[in-house]
Amino acid sequence: MANITSLEYNTERTLMSIPEYGRNVQNMINHCLTLTDKEERNKCAKAIIVVMGQVTPQLRDVEDYNHRLWDHLFIMSNFQLDVDSPYPKPSADFFEKKPDKIPYPQRKIKNGHYGIIMEDLIDAAVKLPDGEEKLFLVKRIANLLKTSFLLWNRNTVNDEVIVKHLEQYSKGQLTISPEELTNTAEILSHFKVNYNKSSFEISGNKRNNKRTNYKKSNNHRNNYRKK
């Protein structure tokens, strides 16, 4: 029986900079660091690059695939490996530098069920010159407001409220007649059609799966009878 005290646990091992390559690749890099002859280190480094490429075949579609492997090699050696690389050797300072903060848009949505995109559409319509294009866009925006309203409240909707919201969000620069809005029943009928269509697709997939499983079970029984 093996001595339990001689077992090595992962918690006792050193941390790996890039664990995706595995412990064996890390051990190969550690061995390469111990080589005193630079020519031998270069041969060893190239062999390690080949193994790293075999371990991570999903990276082959990435741009600068080989460049990335060499960068990972230096990172896993803690930037101590002295070999001739076909690419510039990365520096530890570059990777330790914190990335610049990305500014996050601090915009307050006036009405959650309309969303921020609707507000942008209204602002774009306000800037348009008067004409058929602007009238068409205003009508489309008003009907989108009504559709969004019905998504959250299908029991009741007042066309005058939609017109009021359009005027409010455009600061009185856009308006529309309530008669130009799409009929509520027509909008709700589109909701039902889309819902029934999605339900039909789901049920159709279930039927196909049942047929496939049924065929597999029949084939299994036939093969068993042949035996």
ChimeraX attribute file (.defattr): number of C-alpha atoms within 10 A of each C-alpha:
attribute: neighborCount
match mode: 1-to-1
recipient: residues
	/A:1	3
	/A:2	6
	/A:3	6
	/A:4	7
	/A:5	6
	/A:6	7
	/A:7	7
	/A:8	9
	/A:9	7
	/A:10	8
	/A:11	7
	/A:12	7
	/A:13	9
	/A:14	8
	/A:15	11
	/A:16	15
	/A:17	14
	/A:18	13
	/A:19	11
	/A:20	11
	/A:21	18
	/A:22	12
	/A:23	16
	/A:24	10
	/A:25	19
	/A:26	20
	/A:27	11
	/A:28	15
	/A:29	20
	/A:30	14
	/A:31	12
	/A:32	23
	/A:33	18
	/A:34	10
	/A:35	13
	/A:36	9
	/A:37	9
	/A:38	14
	/A:39	12
	/A:40	12
	/A:41	21
	/A:42	18
	/A:43	13
	/A:44	18
	/A:45	24
	/A:46	15
	/A:47	12
	/A:48	20
	/A:49	17
	/A:50	12
	/A:51	15
	/A:52	19
	/A:53	16
	/A:54	13
	/A:55	14
	/A:56	12
	/A:57	9
	/A:58	9
	/A:59	15
	/A:60	12
	/A:61	8
	/A:62	9
	/A:63	9
	/A:64	10
	/A:65	12
	/A:66	17
	/A:67	15
	/A:68	13
	/A:69	18
	/A:70	22
	/A:71	17
	/A:72	19
	/A:73	22
	/A:74	21
	/A:75	20
	/A:76	20
	/A:77	17
	/A:78	13
	/A:79	15
	/A:80	11
	/A:81	20
	/A:82	15
	/A:83	19
	/A:84	15
	/A:85	14
	/A:86	9
	/A:87	11
	/A:88	10
	/A:89	17
	/A:90	14
	/A:91	13
	/A:92	13
	/A:93	8
	/A:94	9
	/A:95	10
	/A:96	8
	/A:97	8
	/A:98	8
	/A:99	8
	/A:100	6
	/A:101	6
	/A:102	6
	/A:103	6
	/A:104	6
	/A:105	6
	/A:106	6
	/A:107	7
	/A:108	9
	/A:109	13
	/A:110	11
	/A:111	12
	/A:112	9
	/A:113	15
	/A:114	18
	/A:115	14
	/A:116	14
	/A:117	10
	/A:118	19
	/A:119	18
	/A:120	11
	/A:121	15
	/A:122	21
	/A:123	16
	/A:124	14
	/A:125	21
	/A:126	18
	/A:127	10
	/A:128	12
	/A:129	10
	/A:130	10
	/A:131	8
	/A:132	9
	/A:133	11
	/A:134	17
	/A:135	17
	/A:136	11
	/A:137	17
	/A:138	21
	/A:139	18
	/A:140	16
	/A:141	18
	/A:142	27
	/A:143	21
	/A:144	17
	/A:145	21
	/A:146	24
	/A:147	21
	/A:148	16
	/A:149	17
	/A:150	18
	/A:151	14
	/A:152	10
	/A:153	11
	/A:154	11
	/A:155	6
	/A:156	9
	/A:157	14
	/A:158	12
	/A:159	20
	/A:160	14
	/A:161	12
	/A:162	22
	/A:163	20
	/A:164	17
	/A:165	19
	/A:166	22
	/A:167	17
	/A:168	13
	/A:169	16
	/A:170	18
	/A:171	13
	/A:172	12
	/A:173	14
	/A:174	22
	/A:175	19
	/A:176	17
	/A:177	11
	/A:178	15
	/A:179	9
	/A:180	12
	/A:181	19
	/A:182	17
	/A:183	12
	/A:184	17
	/A:185	9
	/A:186	9
	/A:187	15
	/A:188	14
	/A:189	11
	/A:190	11
	/A:191	15
	/A:192	11
	/A:193	11
	/A:194	11
	/A:195	11
	/A:196	12
	/A:197	12
	/A:198	12
	/A:199	12
	/A:200	12
	/A:201	11
	/A:202	11
	/A:203	12
	/A:204	12
	/A:205	12
	/A:206	12
	/A:207	12
	/A:208	11
	/A:209	12
	/A:210	12
	/A:211	12
	/A:212	12
	/A:213	12
	/A:214	12
	/A:215	12
	/A:216	12
	/A:217	12
	/A:218	12
	/A:219	12
	/A:220	11
	/A:221	11
	/A:222	11
	/A:223	10
	/A:224	9
	/A:225	8
	/A:226	6
	/A:227	5
